[in-house]
């Protein structure tokens, strides 16, 4: 199966393929097994002590680097790039077929081959897709959308702006069960929609989607799954009505995302974006919109992003879910159990030793270090160890506040400080998130670095905090570069 032509029918003409394309699936199935290196892995960076160390990215839950075959495919396709649809030139037809092949591959990746009534809309990312859907469902303020406190803001804010949300709460470990969902679905007024994450971007916890979706469907309630975190790690739930995910979280960081759903949901009414390519006819007093999915993709689309997404899908397919899941389960265990065993480190979410599939997580671990601000932990890992992690609230404020156990008065106090431009005391945590490139040695390197910070010794260089951002930066005398202006006090733990 080649990239151009994968998941395609007779539409693809033999003369419309760029020559010499890599057969991604054949290559990955023969030579790739996790851990699989990504473009840029191990690039040397200068640390605060002047030593060059290989960069270790443990920030996959935010965004991933490109797989080698993805970058190769983009490089090979780029000379053939042209505007898609309605172009008579050979390059335009090649690009159009590549773009439509990516759409077909996304549908196959979502398990929709047996559902010809579904369409894949190619957009920018998951946030774009969910805002798009919230607009197209024509929700009213009186409509109820059931969602959860576990969600990323991308699966909260579009619904709360368009409708009335009913929230499913979580327990102290950051989980909820089928019964909690059913209780929310059965309340009156009956909901129009259930919007739920496939996996948390903070804890990596995966709700039991299969029985949850079945319960919603038993009540005639459609389901949208935010699959941004799930897509690179697990098969997508084929029984969800709508799916949204991003290429940049699945090793194709070229700006494409996907919204999958029934064609009927997009067949009537004006689209989210209005412009060229979305119409059949325009007069000054009339618009005839074209059929979906083109109706939903006004403007010149991101063809390169679509090609990259297709290559990532082919690469993951070639590696195989069994190999990928086995690798990531081991990495998740090493990561979570290792952090939980460090004195002074608090692991958020399901306990590392919690038994049962209901508490299984992706290779994501969010934690705090006693006595050390989360921003300082992240800064020290970066400046001293060349380890890239994320810190803060991870665009999931309600969930993190619950995981940290903060009271409403505490949250209000932090809110007042932020309104005054002071983020120096903002609550938060540190997140390490791994992927198919992460090795056992990478996890050991992180654990050693966190343990050194948790032991409480002073850092090798002073750090200054910017109250406006809350971030810490090495002092002016360090070798790691220049700190931005506005840094107001030195901070270290002694």
C-alpha positions as CSV (number, residue, x, y, z in Angstrom):
1,X,0.0,0.0,0.0
2,X,1.5,3.3,-1.1
3,X,0.8,6.7,0.4
4,X,-0.8,8.0,-2.8
5,X,-3.4,5.4,-3.4
6,X,-3.8,4.0,0.1
7,X,-7.5,3.6,1.0
8,X,-8.5,4.8,-2.4
9,X,-10.7,3.5,-5.1
10,X,-10.7,3.9,-8.9
11,X,-10.5,7.7,-8.7
12,X,-6.7,7.6,-8.6
13,X,-5.3,7.6,-12.1
14,X,-2.0,5.7,-12.7
15,X,-0.4,8.8,-14.2
16,X,-1.2,11.0,-11.2
17,X,1.4,9.7,-8.8
18,X,4.6,11.4,-8.1
19,X,7.5,9.0,-9.0
20,X,9.6,7.3,-6.4
21,X,7.3,7.5,-3.4
22,X,8.2,5.5,-0.3
23,X,5.8,2.7,0.5
24,X,5.4,3.7,4.1
25,X,3.4,0.7,5.3
26,X,5.9,-1.7,3.7
27,X,8.9,0.0,5.2
28,X,7.4,0.3,8.7
29,X,6.2,-3.2,8.8
30,X,9.6,-4.5,7.9
31,X,12.0,-2.4,9.9
32,X,10.2,-0.3,12.5
33,X,9.3,-1.5,16.0
34,X,9.1,0.8,19.1
35,X,11.0,2.7,20.2
36,X,11.0,4.5,16.9
37,X,13.2,7.6,16.7
38,X,11.7,11.0,15.7
39,X,13.2,13.8,13.7
40,X,15.3,15.9,16.1
41,X,15.7,13.3,18.8
42,X,19.0,13.8,20.7
43,X,19.9,17.1,19.2
44,X,22.6,18.7,21.4
45,X,21.7,21.7,23.5
46,X,23.9,23.7,25.8
47,X,22.9,23.5,29.5
48,X,23.4,25.9,32.4
49,X,26.8,24.5,33.3
50,X,28.0,24.9,29.7
51,X,27.9,21.2,28.9
52,X,26.1,20.0,25.8
53,X,23.6,17.3,26.4
54,X,21.3,15.4,24.0
55,X,17.8,16.9,24.2
56,X,15.1,14.7,25.6
57,X,11.6,15.7,24.8
58,X,9.0,14.3,27.2
59,X,6.2,16.6,26.0
60,X,4.4,14.4,23.5
61,X,1.0,15.2,25.0
62,X,1.4,18.8,23.9
63,X,2.9,18.1,20.5
64,X,5.2,15.5,18.8
65,X,8.1,15.8,16.5
66,X,7.7,14.2,13.0
67,X,8.3,10.6,12.3
68,X,11.1,10.1,9.7
69,X,8.7,8.6,7.1
70,X,6.4,11.6,7.6
71,X,9.1,14.1,6.9
72,X,10.4,12.0,4.0
73,X,6.9,11.9,2.5
74,X,6.4,15.7,2.9
75,X,9.8,16.3,1.2
76,X,9.0,14.0,-1.7
77,X,5.5,15.5,-2.2
78,X,6.5,19.2,-1.9
79,X,7.7,19.6,-5.6
80,X,4.3,18.3,-6.6
81,X,2.4,20.8,-4.5
82,X,-0.4,22.8,-6.2
83,X,-3.8,24.2,-5.4
84,X,-6.3,21.4,-5.2
85,X,-9.7,20.9,-6.8
86,X,-10.8,22.3,-10.1
87,X,-7.2,22.7,-11.4
88,X,-6.6,21.2,-14.9
89,X,-2.8,21.1,-14.6
90,X,-1.1,17.8,-13.9
91,X,0.4,19.0,-10.5
92,X,-3.0,20.2,-9.4
93,X,-4.5,16.8,-10.1
94,X,-1.7,15.1,-8.3
95,X,-2.1,17.3,-5.3
96,X,-5.9,16.8,-5.4
97,X,-5.5,13.1,-5.4
98,X,-3.0,13.2,-2.5
99,X,-5.4,15.4,-0.5
100,X,-8.4,13.2,-1.1
101,X,-6.3,10.1,-0.3
102,X,-5.5,11.7,3.1
103,X,-9.2,12.2,3.7
104,X,-9.9,8.5,2.8
105,X,-7.1,7.4,5.1
106,X,-8.5,9.4,8.0
107,X,-11.8,7.7,7.6
108,X,-10.2,4.3,7.5
109,X,-8.1,5.2,10.6
110,X,-11.3,6.2,12.4
111,X,-12.8,2.8,11.5
112,X,-15.4,4.3,9.2
113,X,-14.9,2.1,6.1
114,X,-18.2,0.3,6.8
115,X,-20.0,3.6,7.3
116,X,-20.3,5.3,3.9
117,X,-22.6,8.0,5.3
118,X,-19.7,9.5,7.3
119,X,-17.3,12.2,6.1
120,X,-13.9,13.4,7.2
121,X,-13.4,17.2,7.3
122,X,-9.8,18.2,7.2
123,X,-9.2,21.2,9.5
124,X,-6.4,22.7,11.6
125,X,-6.5,20.7,14.8
126,X,-8.8,19.3,17.4
127,X,-9.8,22.7,18.8
128,X,-10.7,23.9,15.3
129,X,-12.7,20.7,14.8
130,X,-14.7,20.9,18.0
131,X,-15.5,24.6,17.5
132,X,-16.6,23.7,14.0
133,X,-18.9,21.0,15.2
134,X,-20.4,23.2,18.0
135,X,-21.4,25.7,15.3
136,X,-22.7,23.2,12.9
137,X,-25.0,21.4,15.4
138,X,-27.0,24.6,15.7
139,X,-27.2,24.4,19.5
140,X,-29.3,26.8,21.5
141,X,-28.7,28.0,25.0
142,X,-31.6,25.9,26.1
143,X,-29.9,22.7,24.8
144,X,-27.9,20.6,27.3
145,X,-24.5,19.1,26.5
146,X,-23.3,16.6,28.9
147,X,-19.5,16.7,29.4
148,X,-17.0,16.1,32.1
149,X,-14.6,18.0,34.4
150,X,-11.8,15.9,33.0
151,X,-11.9,17.7,29.6
152,X,-9.3,19.9,27.9
153,X,-10.6,23.4,27.4
154,X,-11.1,22.5,23.7
155,X,-13.9,20.2,24.7
156,X,-15.4,22.5,27.3
157,X,-15.5,26.1,26.0
158,X,-17.2,25.5,22.6
159,X,-20.1,23.7,24.3
160,X,-20.4,26.2,27.2
161,X,-20.5,29.1,24.7
162,X,-23.2,27.5,22.5
163,X,-25.4,25.6,25.0
164,X,-25.9,24.7,28.7
165,X,-23.4,22.2,30.0
166,X,-24.1,19.5,32.6
167,X,-20.8,18.3,34.1
168,X,-19.8,14.8,35.2
169,X,-17.6,15.1,38.3
170,X,-14.5,13.0,39.0
171,X,-13.2,11.4,42.2
172,X,-10.0,12.2,44.0
173,X,-8.0,10.1,41.6
174,X,-9.4,12.0,38.6
175,X,-11.7,9.2,37.3
176,X,-15.4,8.6,36.9
177,X,-17.4,5.6,36.0
178,X,-20.2,4.5,33.7
179,X,-22.8,5.1,36.5
180,X,-21.7,8.7,36.8
181,X,-22.3,9.2,33.1
182,X,-25.6,7.4,33.0
183,X,-26.8,9.6,35.9
184,X,-26.0,12.7,34.0
185,X,-27.6,11.4,30.8
186,X,-30.8,10.5,32.6
187,X,-31.3,14.0,34.2
188,X,-33.9,16.3,32.7
189,X,-34.0,18.1,30.4
190,X,-32.6,15.4,28.1
191,X,-29.2,16.3,26.6
192,X,-28.6,16.9,22.9
193,X,-25.1,15.6,23.0
194,X,-22.4,13.9,25.1
195,X,-18.9,15.4,24.7
196,X,-16.2,13.3,26.2
197,X,-12.5,12.9,26.1
198,X,-10.8,9.7,24.8
199,X,-7.9,10.2,27.2
200,X,-6.9,12.9,29.7
201,X,-4.1,15.1,28.7
202,X,-3.1,15.5,32.4
203,X,-3.3,12.0,33.8
204,X,-3.5,9.9,30.6
205,X,-6.5,8.1,32.1
206,X,-8.9,6.7,29.5
207,X,-12.6,6.6,30.3
208,X,-14.4,3.3,29.4
209,X,-15.7,4.6,26.1
210,X,-17.4,1.5,24.7
211,X,-20.0,1.2,27.5
212,X,-20.4,5.0,27.8
213,X,-21.1,5.4,24.1
214,X,-23.5,2.5,24.2
215,X,-25.4,4.0,27.1
216,X,-25.7,7.3,25.3
217,X,-26.9,5.6,22.1
218,X,-29.5,3.6,24.1
219,X,-31.0,7.0,25.1
220,X,-30.8,8.4,21.6
221,X,-27.9,10.8,22.5
222,X,-25.1,11.3,20.0
223,X,-21.5,11.3,21.2
224,X,-18.5,13.3,20.2
225,X,-15.1,12.1,21.4
226,X,-12.1,14.4,21.7
227,X,-9.5,12.0,20.5
228,X,-6.5,14.3,20.5
229,X,-4.7,12.3,23.1
230,X,-6.1,8.9,22.2
231,X,-5.3,8.9,18.4
232,X,-1.5,8.3,18.6
233,X,-1.8,5.6,21.3
234,X,-5.0,3.5,20.8
235,X,-7.5,2.6,18.1
236,X,-10.3,5.2,17.8
237,X,-13.8,4.3,18.9
238,X,-15.6,3.4,15.7
239,X,-19.0,3.7,17.4
240,X,-18.7,7.4,18.3
241,X,-20.9,9.6,16.2
242,X,-18.2,12.3,15.9
243,X,-14.4,12.2,16.4
244,X,-11.8,15.0,16.4
245,X,-8.1,14.7,16.5
246,X,-4.9,16.4,15.5
247,X,-1.9,15.5,13.3
248,X,0.6,17.3,15.5
249,X,0.0,14.9,18.4
250,X,0.5,11.9,16.2
251,X,3.9,12.6,14.7
252,X,2.7,14.8,11.8
253,X,3.3,18.4,13.0
254,X,2.3,20.1,9.8
255,X,-1.0,21.8,10.9
256,X,-3.8,19.3,9.9
257,X,-6.6,17.9,12.0
258,X,-9.7,15.9,11.4
259,X,-13.4,16.0,12.2
260,X,-15.3,12.9,11.4
261,X,-19.1,12.6,11.6
262,X,-22.3,11.8,9.7
263,X,-22.6,13.6,6.4
264,X,-26.1,14.5,7.3
265,X,-24.9,16.7,10.2
266,X,-23.2,19.0,7.6
267,X,-25.7,18.8,4.7
268,X,-27.9,21.7,5.6
269,X,-27.3,25.3,6.7
270,X,-24.3,27.5,6.3
271,X,-20.9,26.2,7.1
272,X,-18.6,27.3,9.9
273,X,-16.3,29.1,7.4
274,X,-17.7,30.8,4.4
275,X,-15.6,31.4,1.2
276,X,-14.2,29.9,-1.9
277,X,-14.5,26.1,-2.5
278,X,-17.6,25.8,-0.2
279,X,-20.1,26.9,-2.8
280,X,-21.7,25.8,-6.1
281,X,-23.0,29.2,-7.1
282,X,-22.8,32.7,-5.7
283,X,-24.8,35.7,-6.7
284,X,-25.0,39.0,-4.8
285,X,-28.3,37.9,-3.1
286,X,-28.0,34.1,-3.1
287,X,-25.5,31.4,-2.2
288,X,-25.8,27.8,-3.1
289,X,-23.6,25.8,-0.8
290,X,-21.9,22.7,-2.2
291,X,-22.1,19.2,-0.6
292,X,-20.0,18.2,2.4
293,X,-17.1,17.7,3.0
294,X,-16.1,20.5,0.5
295,X,-18.9,22.7,2.0
296,X,-16.9,22.7,5.3
297,X,-13.5,23.5,3.9
298,X,-13.6,27.0,2.6
299,X,-10.4,28.5,1.4
300,X,-7.1,26.9,0.2
301,X,-6.6,23.8,2.4
302,X,-3.4,22.6,4.0
303,X,-2.4,20.0,1.5
304,X,1.0,19.5,3.0
305,X,-0.5,18.9,6.4
306,X,-3.0,16.4,4.9
307,X,-0.1,14.5,3.2
308,X,1.8,14.4,6.5
309,X,-1.2,13.2,8.4
310,X,-1.7,10.4,5.9
311,X,1.9,9.4,6.2
312,X,1.6,9.2,10.0
313,X,-1.5,7.1,9.7
314,X,0.3,4.7,7.3
315,X,3.4,4.6,9.6
316,X,1.4,3.8,12.7
317,X,-0.6,1.2,10.8
318,X,2.6,-0.4,9.7
319,X,4.0,-0.5,13.2
320,X,0.8,-2.0,14.4
321,X,-1.3,-1.3,17.5
322,X,-0.1,-4.5,19.4
323,X,3.5,-3.4,19.2
324,X,2.8,0.2,20.0
325,X,0.5,-0.5,23.0
326,X,2.9,-3.1,24.4
327,X,5.8,-0.6,24.3
328,X,3.8,2.3,25.8
329,X,2.3,0.2,28.6
330,X,5.9,-0.6,29.7
331,X,6.9,3.0,29.4
332,X,3.8,4.2,31.3
333,X,4.6,1.7,34.1
334,X,8.2,2.7,34.4
335,X,7.3,6.4,34.3
336,X,4.5,6.4,36.8
337,X,5.9,3.9,39.3
338,X,9.3,5.5,39.1
339,X,7.9,9.0,39.9
340,X,5.7,7.7,42.7
341,X,8.7,6.1,44.4
342,X,10.6,9.3,44.7
343,X,10.3,10.9,48.2
344,X,8.6,14.2,48.0
345,X,7.0,13.6,44.6
346,X,3.2,13.4,44.4
347,X,1.8,11.7,41.3
348,X,-1.6,13.0,40.3
349,X,-4.4,10.8,39.0
350,X,-4.8,7.1,39.4
351,X,-2.2,5.7,41.7
352,X,0.6,3.9,40.0
353,X,-0.2,0.6,41.7
354,X,-4.0,0.8,41.1
355,X,-5.1,-2.5,39.6
356,X,-7.5,-3.1,36.7
357,X,-8.1,-1.8,33.2
358,X,-10.3,1.0,34.5
359,X,-7.2,2.8,35.9
360,X,-4.9,2.2,32.9
361,X,-3.2,5.3,31.6
362,X,-1.3,6.4,28.6
363,X,2.4,7.1,29.1
364,X,1.7,10.4,30.8
365,X,2.5,11.4,34.3
366,X,1.7,14.7,36.0
367,X,3.3,15.4,39.4
368,X,4.4,17.9,42.0
369,X,7.6,18.2,44.0
370,X,7.2,19.1,47.6
371,X,8.6,22.6,48.3
372,X,9.5,23.4,44.7
373,X,7.3,25.4,42.4
374,X,6.2,23.5,39.4
375,X,7.7,26.2,37.1
376,X,11.1,25.9,38.8
377,X,11.0,22.1,38.4
378,X,10.4,22.4,34.7
379,X,13.0,25.1,34.3
380,X,15.7,23.1,36.1
381,X,15.0,20.0,34.1
382,X,15.4,22.1,30.9
383,X,18.4,24.2,31.9
384,X,20.4,21.6,33.8
385,X,19.4,18.3,32.2
386,X,18.2,19.2,28.6
387,X,14.9,17.5,29.4
388,X,11.8,19.1,28.0
389,X,8.6,18.7,30.0
390,X,5.5,20.9,30.4
391,X,4.2,22.7,33.5
392,X,1.2,24.7,34.5
393,X,-2.5,23.8,34.2
394,X,-2.3,22.1,30.8
395,X,-5.4,23.9,29.4
396,X,-7.6,21.8,31.7
397,X,-8.0,24.1,34.7
398,X,-11.1,22.5,36.3
399,X,-9.6,19.1,36.2
400,X,-6.2,20.1,37.6
401,X,-7.8,22.1,40.4
402,X,-9.6,19.0,41.5
403,X,-6.5,16.8,41.2
404,X,-4.6,19.3,43.4
405,X,-7.5,19.4,45.9
406,X,-7.8,23.2,45.8
407,X,-10.8,24.9,47.5
408,X,-13.0,27.5,45.9
409,X,-11.5,30.3,48.0
410,X,-8.0,29.3,47.0
411,X,-9.0,29.3,43.3
412,X,-10.5,32.8,43.7
413,X,-7.4,34.1,45.4
414,X,-5.2,32.9,42.5
415,X,-7.7,34.4,40.1
416,X,-7.5,37.8,41.8
417,X,-3.6,37.6,41.5
418,X,-3.8,36.8,37.8
419,X,-6.2,39.7,37.2
420,X,-3.5,41.9,38.8
421,X,-0.9,40.5,36.4
422,X,0.9,38.3,38.9
423,X,1.2,34.6,38.0
424,X,4.1,33.9,40.3
425,X,2.0,31.7,42.6
426,X,-0.3,30.1,40.1
427,X,-1.1,26.5,41.0
428,X,0.1,23.9,38.7
429,X,2.1,20.7,38.2
430,X,4.7,19.2,36.0
431,X,3.9,16.8,33.2
432,X,6.1,14.3,31.5
433,X,4.5,12.6,28.5
434,X,6.1,9.9,26.3
435,X,5.5,8.4,22.9
436,X,6.6,5.6,20.6
437,X,10.2,7.1,20.5
438,X,10.7,7.0,24.3
439,X,13.2,4.4,25.7
440,X,13.6,2.9,29.1
441,X,16.8,4.9,29.3
442,X,14.9,8.1,28.7
443,X,12.7,7.4,31.7
444,X,15.6,6.6,33.9
445,X,17.3,9.9,32.9
446,X,14.1,11.8,33.9
447,X,13.7,9.9,37.2
448,X,17.3,10.6,38.2
449,X,16.9,14.3,37.4
450,X,13.6,14.6,39.4
451,X,15.1,12.8,42.3
452,X,18.0,15.2,42.5
453,X,15.6,18.2,42.5
454,X,13.4,16.5,45.1
455,X,16.3,15.9,47.5
456,X,16.4,19.6,48.0
457,X,20.0,20.6,47.1
458,X,20.5,24.1,45.7
459,X,20.6,24.4,41.9
460,X,24.0,25.0,40.3
461,X,22.9,28.4,39.1
462,X,20.4,31.0,40.4
463,X,17.0,31.2,38.9
464,X,14.8,34.2,38.5
465,X,11.1,34.3,38.2
466,X,9.0,36.5,36.0
467,X,5.9,37.4,37.9
468,X,4.1,38.2,34.7
469,X,4.4,34.7,33.3
470,X,5.3,32.7,36.4
471,X,8.3,31.1,34.5
472,X,11.8,30.7,36.0
473,X,14.9,31.3,34.0
474,X,18.6,30.7,34.8
475,X,20.4,33.8,36.1
476,X,22.4,36.1,33.9
477,X,25.7,34.4,34.6
478,X,24.7,31.0,33.3
479,X,25.8,29.6,29.9
480,X,22.3,28.6,28.8
481,X,21.5,32.0,27.2
482,X,19.9,35.3,28.0
483,X,16.9,35.5,30.3
484,X,14.1,37.8,29.2
485,X,13.6,41.2,30.8
486,X,11.3,41.7,33.7
487,X,12.7,39.1,35.9
488,X,12.4,40.3,39.5
489,X,13.7,37.9,42.0
490,X,16.1,35.1,42.5
491,X,14.6,31.7,43.5
492,X,16.1,28.5,44.6
493,X,15.5,25.8,47.1
494,X,18.1,25.3,49.9
